[in-house]
């Protein structure tokens, strides 16, 4: 993308993707586009998404200008096909928004894109290298339960829906984030960035 190197950041629930993104921004000055956060913003504000979701789910999916998150979540989890239909509406808009955002960052040599469903959404096609943030399932489960004040059953259900570990072998770098050892994480990221910069 116009000489900018783009990194994709992915990993399972509770692996610490957002933590790694924060380190990349704070310590290495790399801007990060958070797909999950931006998808939520666009779903609530983009007219094209709004019209298509109304056509798919029904007018009650929006309460005035406000997205009925519970109704959309119920629709998504009712059937595995539903998620792909909703994603087909939202992902192309997010992708266009990412391209616009990346263009604004063109003075930066490296930008990053964080997505739990990097491969499933096809966003991996937009990046040069993929960082897969990894931790054992029990560690991820504990972190996610604590972070979201959720039960083990709730987190396990979400883990079943999102399975980025199936694409672990497609990543260029595995970033192990299984302990609170900040220095070790910093070293892994610095080594990965050196390789990316030199390629």
Secondary structure, 3 states (H helix, E strand, C coil): CCCCEEEEEEECCCCCHHHHHHHHHHHHCCEEEEHHHHHHHHHHHCHHHHHHHHHHHCHHHEECCEECHHHHHHHHHHCHHHHHHHHHHHHHHHHHHHHHHHHHCCCCCEEEEECCCCCCCCHHHHCCEEEEEECCHHHHHHHHHHHHCCCHHHHHHHHHHCCHHHHHHHCCEEEECCCCCHHHHHHHHHHHHHHHHHC
